[in-house]
């Protein structure tokens, strides 16, 4: 059993929902990420999604794109992201960490360091899951199997436009959880329609046996609580990025921690 599976199973046994914050690695300061991760855990985060900066992020809205551009400008690449996870693991061996990004950095890492180097080094750093936005499930069977050999999960996105066939394909390959993108378009776009999410979740569960996290468009405690009534996990990214982007280094962790405490309180209410 992976660390993600164990965490979500424990939450289910307690009738609690998972809080999954997303932050871009190396943003807004190159050295802040491990401290930020610890702060989010202290605020009640159950799983952390850590963005891997990439120059051409097709699914990211302007907020996360800008964060990725700044991280790249600060010299943050895949190797640096893995080092951040390793630093976090020095004092936290419990909280699952998921790397979220694109195929190019994964494949470029392997070209530089050898076949399957990304999987090997991610496992050694303490990564628990990988979400590669532009990897379709039908092309990931071998990749998923190799990740599972290292107790890591391959997580996929589902969208309002996903067909029943695509959901079944994802269920064959995915592990850990699936991430339902509640809006059409990119991260941070539009206004979340909680009724539409409530209608979609039963359909997803007819085809997918894994826990379902919902993200894109969740910006406050009220929306998070509404989504948690039907989802197994709530994912929040763009709003955190917006809150910390203009903070001085010493205020970044507390800003994120204060925001997430409010979300955690709402989820547990």
C-alpha positions in Angstrom: 0.0 0.0 0.0 1.3 3.4 -0.9 1.5 6.3 1.5 -1.3 8.0 -0.5 -3.6 5.0 -0.2 -2.9 4.6 3.5 -3.6 8.3 4.1 -6.9 8.3 2.2 -8.0 5.1 3.8 -7.3 6.5 7.3 -9.3 9.6 6.5 -12.2 7.6 5.2 -12.2 5.5 8.4 -12.5 8.8 10.3 -15.2 10.1 8.0 -13.0 13.0 7.1 -12.1 14.5 3.7 -8.6 15.1 2.4 -7.2 18.6 2.0 -4.7 18.7 -0.9 -3.0 22.1 -1.4 -1.0 22.7 -4.6 2.0 25.0 -4.7 4.6 25.6 -7.4 8.0 24.4 -6.3 10.5 27.2 -5.9 7.8 29.9 -5.8 7.8 32.7 -4.7 11.3 32.2 -3.4 13.7 29.4 -4.4 14.4 28.3 -0.8 10.9 28.5 0.7 9.2 25.3 -0.5 10.2 22.8 2.2 9.2 25.3 4.9 6.0 26.0 3.1 5.2 22.3 2.8 5.7 21.9 6.6 3.5 24.9 7.2 0.7 23.5 5.1 0.8 20.2 7.0 0.6 22.1 10.3 -2.5 23.8 9.0 -4.2 20.4 8.2 -3.0 19.4 4.7 -3.3 15.7 4.2 -1.5 15.4 0.8 0.7 18.0 -0.9 0.7 18.5 -4.7 4.0 20.1 -5.8 4.2 21.7 -9.2 7.2 21.0 -11.4 8.0 24.2 -13.3 7.7 23.9 -17.1 7.9 26.5 -19.8 4.8 25.5 -21.8 2.1 24.4 -19.3 -1.0 23.7 -21.4 -3.5 23.2 -18.5 -2.3 26.0 -16.2 -4.1 29.3 -16.0 -2.2 32.6 -15.8 -1.7 32.5 -12.0 0.1 29.2 -12.0 1.9 29.9 -15.3 3.3 33.1 -13.8 4.4 31.1 -10.8 6.1 28.5 -13.0 7.9 31.2 -15.0 9.3 32.8 -11.8 10.4 29.4 -10.5 12.2 28.7 -13.8 13.9 32.1 -13.6 15.1 31.2 -10.1 16.8 28.1 -11.5 14.2 25.5 -10.4 14.1 22.3 -12.4 13.2 18.7 -11.8 16.4 18.0 -9.8 15.8 21.0 -7.5 12.2 19.8 -7.0 13.4 16.4 -5.9 15.9 18.0 -3.6 13.0 20.0 -2.0 11.0 16.8 -1.4 14.1 15.1 0.1 14.6 18.1 2.5 10.9 17.9 3.5 11.3 14.2 4.2 14.1 14.8 6.6 11.4 15.7 9.3 8.1 14.4 7.8 7.9 10.8 6.8 4.1 10.7 6.9 2.6 13.3 4.5 2.2 12.1 0.9 3.8 14.3 -1.8 2.6 14.3 -5.4 4.6 15.9 -8.2 2.3 17.5 -10.8 3.6 18.6 -14.1 4.2 17.6 -17.7 5.9 14.9 -19.8 8.7 17.1 -21.1 10.5 17.5 -17.7 10.1 13.8 -16.9 11.5 12.7 -20.2 14.3 15.3 -20.3 15.4 14.1 -16.8 15.7 10.5 -18.1 17.6 11.7 -21.2 20.1 13.4 -18.9 20.4 10.8 -16.1 19.5 7.5 -17.8 16.4 5.3 -18.4 13.9 5.4 -15.6 16.1 7.8 -13.6 13.1 10.0 -12.8 11.3 7.1 -11.2 14.3 6.0 -9.3 15.3 9.4 -8.0 11.7 10.4 -7.2 11.3 7.3 -5.1 14.7 8.0 -3.3 13.6 11.6 -2.6 10.3 10.4 -1.0 7.8 11.2 -3.7 4.5 9.3 -3.4 2.7 10.1 -6.6 3.1 11.6 -10.0 0.5 13.5 -12.1 1.6 14.0 -15.6 -1.0 16.2 -17.3 -0.2 15.2 -20.9 0.2 11.5 -20.4 -2.9 9.6 -21.7 -3.7 6.4 -19.8 -3.4 4.1 -22.8 0.3 5.1 -23.1 1.2 4.8 -19.4 0.7 1.2 -18.5 4.5 0.5 -18.2 5.2 3.8 -16.5 2.4 3.1 -14.0 3.7 -0.4 -13.3 7.2 0.9 -12.6 5.9 3.6 -10.3 3.9 1.0 -8.3 7.1 -1.1 -8.0 8.4 1.8 -6.0 5.2 2.4 -4.1 4.3 5.5 -6.0 1.0 6.2 -7.6 0.1 7.5 -11.1 -2.7 10.0 -10.8 -4.9 11.2 -13.7 -7.1 14.1 -14.4 -10.8 13.7 -15.4 -12.8 16.6 -16.8 -16.5 17.4 -17.4 -15.9 16.3 -21.0 -14.4 12.9 -20.1 -16.3 10.0 -21.7 -17.3 6.8 -19.9 -14.7 5.0 -22.0 -11.9 7.4 -20.9 -12.9 7.0 -17.2 -12.7 3.2 -17.6 -9.3 3.5 -19.2 -8.1 5.7 -16.3 -9.4 3.2 -13.8 -7.3 0.5 -15.4 -4.0 2.4 -15.0 -4.4 4.9 -12.1 -3.8 4.4 -8.4 -4.0 6.6 -5.3 -6.8 8.9 -6.4 -8.1 10.6 -9.5 -8.3 14.4 -9.8 -11.6 15.7 -11.2 -11.1 19.1 -13.0 -14.4 20.7 -12.1 -14.2 23.4 -14.8 -13.7 23.4 -18.5 -10.5 25.2 -19.3 -7.3 26.0 -17.3 -6.6 26.3 -13.6 -8.2 29.3 -11.9 -10.7 29.8 -14.7 -14.4 30.5 -14.2 -16.8 30.1 -11.3 -17.3 26.7 -9.8 -20.7 25.1 -10.2 -21.1 22.9 -7.2 -24.3 21.5 -8.6 -22.6 20.3 -11.7 -19.9 18.6 -9.6 -22.5 16.9 -7.5 -24.1 15.5 -10.6 -20.8 14.3 -12.1 -19.3 12.5 -9.1 -21.8 9.5 -9.2 -21.0 9.0 -12.9 -17.3 9.0 -12.2 -17.7 6.5 -9.4 -19.6 4.1 -11.7 -16.4 3.7 -13.7 -13.6 4.6 -11.2 -13.0 2.7 -8.0 -10.4 5.1 -6.5 -11.1 8.1 -4.3 -12.0 11.3 -6.2 -10.4 14.7 -5.5 -11.9 17.8 -7.0 -10.0 20.9 -7.9 -9.9 24.0 -10.2 -12.1 26.8 -9.0 -12.1 26.1 -5.2 -11.1 29.4 -3.6 -12.7 29.6 -0.2 -14.0 27.7 2.8 -17.6 27.8 1.7 -16.9 26.2 -1.7 -14.5 23.7 -0.2 -17.1 22.5 2.3 -19.7 22.2 -0.4 -17.4 20.1 -2.6 -16.4 18.0 0.3 -19.9 16.7 0.7 -19.6 14.7 -2.5 -15.8 14.4 -3.1 -13.2 12.5 -1.1 -10.6 15.3 -1.4 -10.5 19.0 -2.1 -7.6 20.4 -4.1 -6.7 24.1 -3.9 -3.9 25.7 -5.9 -4.4 29.0 -7.7 -5.8 30.8 -4.6 -2.8 29.8 -2.5 -0.4 31.1 -5.3 -2.3 34.4 -5.4 -2.1 34.8 -1.6 1.7 34.2 -1.3 3.0 35.7 -4.6 3.5 39.2 -3.2 4.5 38.3 0.4 7.9 38.9 1.8 9.9 35.6 2.4 9.2 35.7 6.2 5.4 35.9 5.6 4.9 33.2 3.0 4.5 30.2 5.3 2.1 31.9 7.8 0.0 33.4 4.9 -0.6 29.9 3.5 -1.0 28.3 6.9 -3.7 30.8 8.0 -5.7 30.3 4.8 -5.5 26.5 4.9 -6.5 26.5 8.6 -9.8 28.1 7.6 -10.3 25.5 4.9 -9.5 22.6 7.3 -12.0 23.9 9.8 -14.7 24.1 7.2 -14.0 20.6 6.0 -14.2 19.2 9.5 -17.3 21.2 10.5 
